[in-house]
Each structure stands twice: as structure tokens, then as C-alpha cells.
């Protein structure tokens, strides 16, 4: 069964460093998302992406964040200058041909900022 | 309550019993999805119910949706130890931007 994959599973970085989290959505999906979950808290929407551009972003997704689909398979989230409060689990998700369909989530990348 | 609030926050039952979790939300939705999360792991999709549907089944899962009360319930029948996890409802008020609840922590006692 097709699945969303994410790398790395765990990323440790120093405050102020740039990180890139990578995702490979399900191959025929058209809508892509990033969410995050701070330890013990709700899963929060960050950004949605369709047709090579951002469809919607939350207040969390400020100028320090960016997303890219550099090729036909990868979908990346970049944090330019990490802060302690960026420590969280980051989930990528994808949906097929309608953005009201099931969102399939990857296993997540745990980001730890020291 | 906030969009997508589950109750109870925690539930412990004996293996074999049924587990019911509820979700309430505030705004109109396109659909409501239920997910399971094992501790520290990813989100596993369980079931999606659209706003024009009232009930849906998938194996041992039964989901209901009452849009007039802005609520949904997830029933897991004949629970197993492997069902121990956190369960979240996620509403879709804005075309793909899922809003998650705080979750119900379900513990199945063998």
C-alpha cells in the first residue's frame, strides 16, 4: 500500500541553524501539507501546497519557514533559523485529487533544537 | 469548546469491551476524520465521514456524525490490547486545513 515517507526520523540541531525536513508524498497525490505537534499538544496545521504554490498557511508559518517541491517526488519544509520553540514532531501529509479527501500522514520527523 | 474537542480525555476499559469516544466542533465542516496515534509515532488514518453522511463503518469501527449538534462519535467494538493509543478527530472547515482535537487516550487492559 502506498505511504507517505519522511526523512530523517530524528533531527537534532543548534539554535539558529537551518534545517530541511523531507517528505515523499504518495505518488499520484496533488495536495501536500505540513503539520507539527509540540510534545503533549495538539497537531497544528502549518501549510498546504497545491500546483507548486502555497494554498494556505497558518500564523505559525512565518518568514522563517518555506516549502518547496524541488522535483516530482519530494516535498520539503525548511526552517531558516531554528528556535528552541521549533522543537516538535513535524508531519507531512498528502491528499489525492480533492483537498477534501483523506489526508495520509507520514511517520513524522522529530526536530530537537538545542 | 474548541474546534475538534474529544471526550473523554482518557478512557480505560477491559479487553473485549467496546470503547466510545466523542468529538465536538464549532464551525461547519466538509468532512471529519478520525486518526490513531501510538505514543510518539505517526498518525494513522482510520475513517473519513463527509458532512452529508450520518454513519460509517470500517471493520470494528463505527463513526457517527450529527451536524446539527456538531458532534461525532467513534465506537471501537471488541477492543484489543493493540487498540491502546490516542485517538483524534480532525475537522476540515477550510478545504484541506485539518483542525485536530486534543485526543482521547485509550488504554485497553488485557
Interface residues (C-beta under 8 A of the other chain):
Chain A: X31 X33 X35 X42 X43 X44 X45 X48 X55 X56 X58 X89 X91 X93 X95 X99 X100 X101 X102 X103 X104 X105 X106 X107 X108 X110
Chain B: X30 X31 X33 X35 X40 X41 X42 X43 X44 X45 X48 X50 X88 X90 X92 X94 X95 X96 X97 X98 X99 X100 X101 X102 X103
